[in-house]
Amino acid sequence: MLKDYKICAKNILELAFPIIMGNLGFIMIGVGDVIVAGRHSTDTLAAISLATAMLNCILMLGIGILSTISAILSNYRGEGKDIRKYFFPSVKFSIFLGLLSSIIILIFIPIIDKIGFAPNLAKIVKDYFFITAFATFGGYLHCAVKEYLQAFEIVIFPNILTIFCVFLNLFLNIIFVFGWGFIPQMGAIGLAIASLVVRYFMGFGLLVYCLMKIKVQYFKDFNYFKDLIKVGLPSSLAIMIEFVGFNIISVVMGRVAGIYAAAHNILCTMSSVSFMVPLAISNAVSVKVGFTNGSKEFVLLKKYAHTGIGMSLIFMSFSAIIFGLFPEFLVSLFTRDYELVKVCVPIVYTLCFFQLFDGLQVSLSGIFRGLKRTKIVMISNLIAYWIISFPLGCVLAFKLNLNLIGFWYGLFASSIIVCSIMSLYLKRIFKKMD
């Protein structure tokens, strides 16, 4: 029995390790933005914090749908289907979602003036929105092709490309933000331009690699699009609900003071760095669960699920210890503003406990993607973040004057509720498989 779990852990780790490196690379691109923005000015950091908070809520709708491609195609592969023919439908779908997201972003720009940000921040946010609207195509193309390759368990090159782009993004950030030679200093606008260039580089780089690596076939299958919507839409809405739950805090607290928006961005970035490891494990588990679900190997499916959960919890426990031991040092990596550090450090201790449940919930989400049962993820997130977390956070922040830490207490409560609902539902599904 123990030997079987060791084999499962080995198989998951072989698939997950390159994804971990790529995910860390992907989040380090965002970390690079935060570090460079913080070095430029607190206003620049506050502006991109507000902009990315709102943009993520829009972009995650498409990213969430595309992130189910690998799980769906793994199910098809387990059923014995030739999944090479799903390449062009996946790319076309990413282009459609990119166009839709771009239109939504552009429509949202005039609304920014009515939210109530400081005028100097509002102008930067609008400019950042405009440039990002044209970057969505590259980002969505990268996500679709990466997921397609992941269904074949091809994960090394896509994630090496991501790691390379960490340095490319940082290089472009420094040049465009602070200026160099004939290039003027552009501040936050420079960050947006750098992101646009990097997203297209990642998208088309992966596209060329895929066309060289796999003999793709042209094929039309409307059932595939139906599966993407059926499985992907609830998963996407679940991610969007969670992202809105996190990022509305930046918007609400940003209206109180820009320093709170900047602090929340730093805390979310710190959390995201450690979150990339269980997210990679979740991606690997969804592929393994998807394949075993398609091939009806339910005993092996459950072993992969339990192993993935255990691996995520072990890593997040170590991460929580590191955060708890060195909070001030970690926060100071992002900013030299002493007042900003003072706001962040007490919340890091709450973040330590939050991480444990966050690692568990992403593992459970990956299992449900592999099972093609994503409605429960959406429902549990809706209950936890909008019925519990946000109202509780508002009471703690404004009625009890806890400000930003009050919202983080609410996020901690929501993570416990999400895990409880999904764990009970998964136990019910596994019982039916016996």
Secondary structure, 3 states (H helix, E strand, C coil): CHHHHHHHHHHHHHHHHHHHHHHHHHHHHHHHHHHHHHHHCHHHHHHHHHHHHHHHHHHHHHHHHHCCHHHHHHHHHHCCCCHHHHHHHHHHHHHHHHHHHHHHHHHHHHHHHHCCCCHHHHHHHHHHHHHHHCCHHHHHHHHHHHHHHHHCCCCHHHHHHHHHHHHHHHHHHHHHHHCECCECCCCHHHHHHHHHHHHHHHHHHHHHHHHHHCCCCCCCCHHHHHHHHHHHHHHHHHHHHHHHHHHHHHHHHHHHCHHHHHHHHHHHHHHHHHHHHHHHHHHHHHHHHHHHHHCCCHHHHHHHHHHHHHHHHHHHHHHHHHHHHCHHHHHHCCCCCHHHHHHHHHHHHHHHHHHHHHHHHHHHHHHHHHCCCCHHHHHHHHHHHHHHHHHHHHHHHHHCCCCHHHHHHHHHHHHHHHHHHHHHHHHHHHHHHC
